[in-house]
Amino acid sequence: MHLNQGWRIDRRMADPAANVLRLHDTHLRDKRPFTPLDPTNVRVYFCGPTVYDRAHLGNLRAMMCADILIRLLRTLYPRVTYVRNVTDVDDKINARAKENGEDISALTERTTQAFHEDLASLFILPPDIEPRATHHIDDMLEMIGRLVENGHAYVAEGHVLFAVRNFPSYGTLSGRSLDDMIAGARVEVAPYKRDPGDFVLWKPSEPDLPGWDSPYGRGRPGWHIECSAMSHRYLGESFDIHGGGDDLLFPHHENERAQSMCCYPHGKFATHWVHNGMLLSNGEKMSKSLGNFFTIREVLDRSPAEPLRLLYLGAHYRSTLDFSWEKLDEARRVLDRLYRALERGDAQAGAAVPAPVMDALCDDLNTPLAIAALHPLADAAMQSDQDAASGLLAAGKMLGLFNVTPAEWFQSGVDAGAIEKLIEERLAARKSRDFARADAIRAQLAADGITLEDGPGGTTWRKA
């Protein structure tokens, strides 16, 4: 019996040893084979949140990119060390705490916990190491001291600044000249700077702000030195991948690279740079004034997590992603079909990831192509093809999907207790031969999107 006649389905199973990962490198502006410094331990750093408010949909873009990359790397290599920091000392934090009338540490603890909850809700894998900036002040001061000593930084009026013109390759990461970058960026004009492009490594702290004792007086670190110190502490002078949103390319990542390579001239810092594209909301830049600004939690309060995840994966990580409620609804309908296929095909865990999915992901994390490869599997699974259903399940797991059973999916987001009560009432009506009432209950549930299925084992239900 040829169940799959008419379906074009590639049944090759992926061989991780045979897959070659190709990633776009921002620094080289080209897609190239990824070759780890140490194939037994791939080391990755992604910039994490500045914890002064709940994470929004734009923040989620980088976290989703990192999640897919880490899932793939852990399939291809025996060990991956994934570091994602928390910035818990920053002027935005100070301003928000003052605005809220809230203690700074209380604000950062609350928002860090909320960040963890939001990402866990979306099945985003946690990092292996999550350093907090305030726990690594000594590491930052050590780097700053080395930069001052070797002439790449200078002290001026209680500040320590990095001298950008002392690093000849400054600007090569973002691909712009120093003069162009300064002209197009908001640089702080200060009389103590030798050059307008010089950036702060350390700055004085007023008594009411966080501060630490240092050779330069009581103060706090600049933003850029935080990530350099934490990546060095856990990944060394050279590591494989540094990632984040393309909005961090300049000045944050440009400055990280400069100060790290000047501090440790024998290292390479990151050998591969990965940057995700921006997010739009209803075709426009997300803005509270436009009414199209949403936190992750606001969306998850209105939708299950997996449709949001699928919506993000439906766009290549380097492209612009446009969020809308209509697109989120469409993603949920796609998941309804995929979960139905898993159920119809009686998917079993433990199958290998199909080759088309792995091939797509190894081609610069091409998640839209990987998702497209799910549909032939779903077509075959709908014809009770268990192998196709099991391959579909394995592919979805690779993408962070199918985190619940089909039964749980089709019963999510509704009041199960109320439905069961109505089913019991309908059963009692049928036993008493009140078929009008039984039919009315079925119709009531159908109007609410609930389908009843009567069988030898009783009545079951699902969302239509």
N, C-alpha and C positions, 0 to 999 in steps of 0.2 A: 504494500500500500504506500503510495508516494504522497505523503502528506504535504510535502513542500513544493510540489509541482506548481509552478507559477510564481513562487517567491524566489527572489535572488538573494540568497543568504550565503555568506562566506563562513564556513564552519572551521576554518583553521584556528587552532588554539595558539595563543602567544607563547613564545619561548623567551623569557626575560634575558637569557644569556645572549640571544641573537639580536635583541633590540638595541639600536643606537639612538641615543637621545640627542636631538638637535635643538638648541635654544637660541633665540635671538639675543645677542649681546649688545646692550645699549652703547657700550664704549666703542665697539667696532662697527656698530650700525649694520650688523649683518647676522644672519642665522648661521651658526657653526656647530660642529659636533662638541658635545660637552665631554671634557676629559678631566676627571677629578684629580686633584693633587695626590690623594691617597684613596685608591678604590676600595679600601677596607673601611673607610670612614669619611663619608662626604659631609662637608661642613657648610652650613647655611645660616645666614643672618638676614632677618627681615625687621624693618623698623615697626615697632609696635605703637600703641596709643599714647597720646598725652592725656592723662586721666583728669579732666576737669568737667566732663559732661558725658552723657550717654553717646555711644558710637552711632553714627548715622550711616546711611546707605553708601555714601562715598567711601567712608572708612572700610566698609565691608569688602570693597573691590580688591584691595591688596591682600586681605586675609584669605579671601577665596582663592586668589592666585597662588598664594603660598601653600594653601591646603592641598590643591591639586598637584603642585610641584612636589611636595613632601610625600604624598601618597605614591606618586610615580617613582621617586627616587628610592623609597623604601622597598619597592618591588624590584628595582633594578640592582640595588647594592645591598651588601650585608648589614651595613650600619650607616645611619644618618644622624648627625648631631645638628639639631635645629634650635637656634637661639632667636627669640623674639623679645625685645626689651619692653619695659614700661617706663615712660618718662613721667616721673612724679615730682620733679622740680622744674618749674617753668613759669614765665611771667603770666601766661594765660591762667594757670592754676591759681597764682596769687590773686589775680584780678577777680576770678570767679568766687574764690573763698571770701574775699572782701565784700563782693556784691551780695553773696548769700548770708553774710554774717556767720560764716561757718569756719571751724578750725581747718587748716590746710590738710592735716593728716586725716581728719574725718572725711573730707571731700575726696581725697585720693583713694582712701580705702573703699569708700562707697562706690565710686565710679569704676574702680578696678574690678570689684566684685560684679558689678553690672555688666562690664565688658566680658568677663569670663562666662557669665550666664547667657548672654546673647550669642556668643560664638558656640557654646555647647549646644544651645537650642538648634543651631544650624549644622550640627555634626561636624564642626571644624576642629581638626585635631589640635590639641595643645602642643606648645613647644616642649622640647626636652629640657630647656633651661630658659627661665624667664627672669632675667636680672632687672632690678629696679635701680634707677639712677642714684637715688639717695643712699643706696648701699655700696656705691662704688666711687665715692668722692676721692678716696685715697688713690685709686687707679687713675682718675682724671688728673689729679695734682701731679702724679708721677709723670704722666705724658706732658703736661704743661711745662714742668721743670726741664724735661729733656729738650723740648722745643725752644725754650728760652736759652738754654745752654748752647744749643747748636746754631743759634742765630735765626731760627725760623719764626720766633715770636719775641715780643718785646713788652716791657712793662711801662704803662703810662697812666698816671693819676688813679692808681688802684685797680686799673684794668690790665689784663694781659690780652694782647691781640696777635693774631697770626698774620704774618707779612706775606700777602698773596704773591707779590712780584718776586719773592725769593724762591718760588717753586715754578720752574719753567713750564711744566706741563699743566699748570692750572688752566682749566677751561676745556681740556680735551674730552672729559667725560660728557659734558653737556654739549660740546661741539660749538662753542661760541668763544669769541675773543674776550679777554678780561674787560676791555673798554666797553664792548657791546653789552656784556652782562651787567656792568655797573650802571650803564645808561638805562637799561631796561628793567632794573630791579630797584626795590626800595631799600637803599642802603642807608644806614644811620650816619648822618653827617656829624662828626664830632671833632673838635680842635685837637684832641690828643691822638688822632689817627695819622699815621704817616701817609697812608693811601686810602682813598674812599672805600676801596674794596676790602680792606683788612677787616677781619671779623673777630668777635670776642670769644676768647677761651675762658676767661674768668672776669667777673665784675663785682663791684662792691655791693653789699647788702645793707639796707637800712635796718635799724633795730627791730622793726616789726615784720621783717621778711626772713625767710629761711636763710641761714648762713653758716659757714664753717670757717674755722681758723685756717689760715694759709700763709705762706711766705709773703703774700701780696696784700695781706689784711683780711679781715672777715669778709667773706663773699660767697658767691655761688657760681656754678659752672654755666657756660654758654651751652646752648642746645647741641651743637655739632660735636663737641668733645665728648659728650655723654656716650653716643653710639660708638665712637672710635674706641673709647676705653673699655666698654663692655664687650664689644666684638673681640678685641685683643685679649681680654681676660679669659674668654671661654673658647676662642677659636684660633688664637695665635696671630702672628704677623702676616700670615698668608692663609686664606681660606677660599672656598670654591665659589660661592654664590652670595651676592648681596642683592636684596630685593626691596621693592616698595613701590608706591604710586609715582607716576611720572611727575606729579607736582613736587616731589622731593628731589628731583634730579638737580635742580639748582634753587637755592644754594646748598641745601643740606648734604646731599651725597657728594657734590663737588668738593665741599669743604671737608667732609669726612675723609675722602680719599687723599686730599692734599695734606692734612695734618698727620694722618696715619703713615703715609709714605715718607714724610719728612722726619717723623719721629723714629720710624724703623726702616731706614733706607735699604736694608737688605731684604725686606719683605715685599710682597706683591699686593698686600691688602686683599681685595676681592679680585679673583681672576675672571669672574663672569658677573655681569650686571643685568638684572631682570626688572623691568618696569611695566606696570599695568597702566592701561589707558584710563581716562576720566569717566565719570558717570553723569548722565543727564537725567532729569526728571520731567517727563512729559515734553521732551524735546528741548528743554532749557536747562541752564545751569541751576543746580539746586539752591534755593534761597528761601529763607523764611518770609521775606517780603513778597515773594511770588506765590506763597502758599503751597509750594511743591517740595518742601523740606521735610524729610521723614527720618526718624531714628529707626534703628533695627527693631527696637521693641514695639514701636508704633505699628510697624508692618506685621510683626508676628502676633500682635494682639488681634489682627484682622484676618490672618491667613496662617495655615500650617507652614512649617519651616521649609519643607522640601520644594514646594513650588518656587519660593524665592531663590533657593539654591539652583534649581533648574534654570530659572530665568537668567541668573548670572552666568551659568555655564553655557548658555545658548549663544553667548557672544565671545569671540576670541579675547583673551585677556589684554592684548595690546590695542584692541579696538575700543571705540566709544560705546558704552552701554547706555541704553535709554530705558529707564524704569517707568512703568505706568501700571495702574491697577488693572487695566484691560489685559496687558501682557502677563501679569501675574495670574489672572483668571485662566488665560490660555495655557500657561504652564501647568496649572492644576488639572486642566482637562487632559493634557498629554500624560500626566502622571496617572490619572484615572485609567487611561487605556493601557499603560505599561503595567500597572498593578493588576489589571484584569487579565493581562497575558500571563503574568506570573502565576496567578491563581488557576487559570484555565490549563496551563501547561504543567501544573504541579511542580514548580521549580524546586530543585534540591540544592542545598549549599555544598560548596566544595569544588565546583567546576572551575576550570581555568578561564581566565579572561580571554574572550575571543580576540584573535589577531587584529581585525580591523580597528578595534577600540584601542589596543595598545599601540598600533602603528600611528593612529591619529594623535594620541597623547605624546608619543615620542617625536612627533613633528611639531615642535614648539608649542606643546600643550594645546593642541587643536581640539578643544572641547566641543565646538559645534559639530565637527566631523565625527567625533566619538559618539555624540548623541544621535546623529543621523544613523550611525551603525546599529543603534538599538532597535530601530523600527523594523528591519527585516526579521530580526530575532523575535520581536513581538508578534509579527504577522504569523510566523511559523508556530509560536507558542499558542496563539489563539486557536490553532488547529490541533491542540493537545500534543504538541511536540515537546516532550520533556527535556531533551537535550538543548533545544533552542531556549526553552524557559530557564534552564539552569545556567546557560551562557549569558542570558539577559540579566539574571540575578548577579552573577559574578561581575559583569560589566558595570552594572549600576553601583555595586559596592565599591568598585574602583573609583567611581565618580562621587562617592559619598551619598548615594541615593539608596532607596529601599531599606530604610532603617527600621521599618515596622513590617508586620505581616500584611498581606492583602486584606485579611479580615479586619485588622486594626485600622488600616488606611480607610476602608470604606465605612467604618463606624466612627471615625474621628470627627470632632467638631460638632457633635450632636449630643443631646441628653439621652444617653443610653437607658437610664432608669425609666424615664418617661415613656420611651418606646416599648420597653419590655412590659410596662404596665398596660399599655394599650394592646399589646399582643395577647396578654393574659385575658384582658376584657373581651377581645375578639374571640378567643378560644371559648370563653364561657358563653358568649352569645351564640356561637355555632352549636355548642352542646345543647343549649336550650332552644335551638332551631329558630333563633332570632337572626335570620340571615340578612335582613335589612340593616340591622345594627352592625353585623360583622362586615358587610360590604362598605358601610359608611366609615368604619375605622380604617379599612384598607385604603379607601379614597382619601381620607384625611391624611394618612401617612404619605400616600403618593403625592399629594399636593405639597407636602413638606420635603419632597425629594427622597422618600424612603420607600424602597421596594421590598415587599414580603415574598418569601419563597416557602411554600408548604411542601414538606417531604416526609418520608417515613419516620424520620427522627424528630419531627416537630417543625415549628416555623422559625426560619432564620430571616434576618433582615440585613439590608445594606443601603448605602446611599446610592441613588440612581446615577 
